[in-house]
Amino acid sequence: MVSAVINTLRSWYMIAVRGLEFVAPLLDLGIRCYVAWVFWRSGNVKIQSWSSTLELFKWEYDVPIFPPEFAAYLATGIELVMPVLLVIGLATRPAALILFVLNWFAAVSYPDISIGGMKDHYLWGLMLLFTVFHGPGKLSIDELLRRRLRS
């Protein structure tokens, strides 16, 4: 009797695990696409009004290390290139790490960031770190290349 219950529970558990393993690549892709969309949108806002972007980097953002104009070009380039790599899953871990660093700089460089804005940066940072440590998942060019190189 007890062994029958244990076997039934084990069967249900294995079905649940297989279901989660089937859905996991979609979650990986969803995380990559969401974060990519956030940064892509930000990069597009910057290029739509480049003079305003330069002024913001000069007077509003307190970016350490880099001169304001260089920081504006660098941030915009990163926000337009790295999201594409995230979505297609190519060089995914380096792209996520670069966006994580940019996200950190953005959060600490803007002195008037709200609590809600900081929470957004935390969420994006965690999603990017998940991708850095976990990898892009099965639905990625990185995975296709890894499989091809193995065989």
C-alpha positions as CSV (number, residue, x, y, z in Angstrom):
1,M,0.0,0.0,0.0
2,V,2.7,2.5,1.0
3,S,4.9,1.5,-1.9
4,A,2.0,2.1,-4.3
5,V,1.5,5.6,-3.0
6,I,5.2,6.3,-3.2
7,N,5.3,5.0,-6.8
8,T,2.3,7.2,-7.7
9,L,3.8,10.3,-6.1
10,R,7.1,9.5,-7.9
11,S,5.3,9.2,-11.2
12,W,3.5,12.5,-10.7
13,Y,6.8,14.1,-9.6
14,M,8.6,12.9,-12.8
15,I,5.7,14.2,-15.0
16,A,6.0,17.6,-13.3
17,V,9.8,17.7,-13.7
18,R,9.5,16.7,-17.4
19,G,7.0,19.5,-17.9
20,L,9.2,22.1,-16.2
21,E,12.2,20.9,-18.3
22,F,10.1,21.4,-21.4
23,V,9.1,24.9,-20.4
24,A,12.5,26.0,-19.1
25,P,14.0,27.0,-22.5
26,L,10.9,29.2,-23.1
27,L,11.6,30.9,-19.7
28,D,15.2,31.4,-20.6
29,L,14.2,33.0,-24.0
30,G,11.5,35.1,-22.3
31,I,14.0,36.5,-19.8
32,R,16.5,37.3,-22.5
33,C,13.9,39.0,-24.7
34,Y,12.4,41.0,-21.9
35,V,15.7,42.4,-20.7
36,A,16.8,43.0,-24.3
37,W,13.6,44.9,-25.0
38,V,14.2,47.2,-22.0
39,F,17.8,48.1,-23.1
40,W,16.9,48.3,-26.8
41,R,14.1,50.8,-26.0
42,S,16.5,52.9,-23.9
43,G,19.1,52.9,-26.8
44,N,16.4,54.0,-29.2
45,V,15.3,56.9,-27.0
46,K,18.9,58.0,-26.8
47,I,19.4,58.1,-30.6
48,Q,16.0,59.8,-31.2
49,S,17.2,62.9,-29.5
50,W,21.0,62.8,-29.6
51,S,21.5,66.4,-28.5
52,S,19.3,65.7,-25.4
53,T,21.3,62.5,-24.7
54,L,24.6,64.4,-24.8
55,E,23.2,67.1,-22.5
56,L,21.9,64.5,-20.0
57,F,25.3,62.7,-19.9
58,K,27.0,66.1,-19.5
59,W,24.8,67.6,-16.8
60,E,22.5,65.0,-15.2
61,Y,24.3,61.7,-15.1
62,D,27.4,61.4,-13.0
63,V,29.2,58.7,-14.9
64,P,32.4,57.7,-13.3
65,I,35.6,57.0,-15.3
66,F,34.5,58.2,-18.8
67,P,34.0,61.6,-20.2
68,P,30.3,62.4,-20.8
69,E,30.4,62.3,-24.6
70,F,32.3,59.0,-24.7
71,A,29.9,57.6,-22.1
72,A,26.9,58.6,-24.2
73,Y,28.3,56.9,-27.3
74,L,29.4,53.8,-25.3
75,A,26.1,53.4,-23.5
76,T,24.0,53.9,-26.6
77,G,26.1,51.4,-28.6
78,I,25.9,48.8,-25.9
79,E,22.1,49.3,-25.6
80,L,21.6,48.8,-29.3
81,V,24.0,45.9,-29.9
82,M,23.9,43.7,-26.8
83,P,20.1,43.2,-26.9
84,V,20.3,41.8,-30.4
85,L,22.9,39.3,-29.1
86,L,20.7,38.4,-26.2
87,V,17.6,37.8,-28.3
88,I,19.4,35.5,-30.8
89,G,21.4,33.9,-28.1
90,L,24.9,34.6,-29.5
91,A,27.7,35.4,-27.1
92,T,24.9,35.5,-24.6
93,R,26.9,35.4,-21.4
94,P,29.3,38.2,-22.4
95,A,26.4,40.3,-23.7
96,A,24.5,39.8,-20.4
97,L,27.5,40.6,-18.4
98,I,28.2,43.8,-20.4
99,L,24.5,44.9,-19.9
100,F,24.8,44.0,-16.2
101,V,27.7,46.4,-15.8
102,L,25.9,49.1,-17.8
103,N,22.8,48.6,-15.7
104,W,25.0,49.0,-12.5
105,F,26.6,52.2,-13.9
106,A,23.1,53.6,-14.9
107,A,21.8,52.9,-11.4
108,V,24.7,54.6,-9.6
109,S,25.2,57.4,-12.1
110,Y,21.8,59.0,-11.9
111,P,21.5,60.8,-8.5
112,D,17.7,61.4,-8.6
113,I,16.7,57.8,-9.3
114,S,13.5,56.9,-7.5
115,I,12.9,53.8,-5.4
116,G,10.8,52.3,-8.2
117,G,13.5,53.0,-10.7
118,M,16.1,51.3,-8.4
119,K,13.8,48.3,-8.1
120,D,13.7,48.1,-11.9
121,H,17.4,48.1,-12.1
122,Y,17.6,45.4,-9.4
123,L,15.2,43.2,-11.4
124,W,17.1,43.7,-14.7
125,G,20.4,43.1,-12.9
126,L,19.1,39.8,-11.4
127,M,17.7,38.7,-14.8
128,L,21.0,39.5,-16.4
129,L,23.0,37.6,-13.7
130,F,20.7,34.7,-14.2
131,T,21.6,34.6,-17.8
132,V,25.3,35.1,-17.1
133,F,25.4,32.1,-14.6
134,H,22.7,29.9,-16.1
135,G,23.5,30.5,-19.8
136,P,21.2,31.2,-22.7
137,G,19.3,27.9,-22.7
138,K,18.4,25.6,-25.5
139,L,16.8,28.2,-27.7
140,S,19.9,30.0,-28.7
141,I,22.6,30.1,-31.3
142,D,25.2,29.5,-28.5
143,E,23.5,26.1,-27.9
144,L,23.5,25.2,-31.6
145,L,27.2,26.1,-31.8
146,R,27.9,24.1,-28.6
147,R,26.2,21.0,-30.0
148,R,27.9,21.3,-33.4
149,L,31.3,21.7,-31.8
150,R,30.7,18.6,-29.6
151,S,30.0,16.4,-32.5
